[in-house]
Amino acid sequence: MNTMNRRAAGLVLVATVGLLLTGCGGPKNFTPDDFKQVQKEVPEAQVYELLGKPSSTTGSGAIKMLWYSVGGKYYGVVIKDGKVSSTEQFASKDEYDAVRYFAK
């Protein structure tokens, strides 16, 4: 394999790994209807399956809050003892940020 082919193969490998990594983790591009599937008593693992990894998380132990920001919409999911306790779709980014600030 000549030098040019090795470079091209290396670039393809780097690009492929980069695409795979950007597809892993982080919120999925879900819709408000998808969010409605997250209801009380849904296991935390199922929330991750439906919505992906949250943008951020606050709290720890028995109670934590999962924060999602997707497509200009803002959501929160309260997890208590490993299951959904409540959900919230926020009216604005300001409301989302204020609630996140006080949930720390």
Protein Blocks (a to p, Z undefined) as FASTA:
>chain_A
ZZklmmmmmmmmmmmmmmmmmmggjiddddfklmmmpcghiafklmmmmnopafbdedeh
jbccddddeehiacddddeehiafbdcddfbfklmmmmmmmmZZ
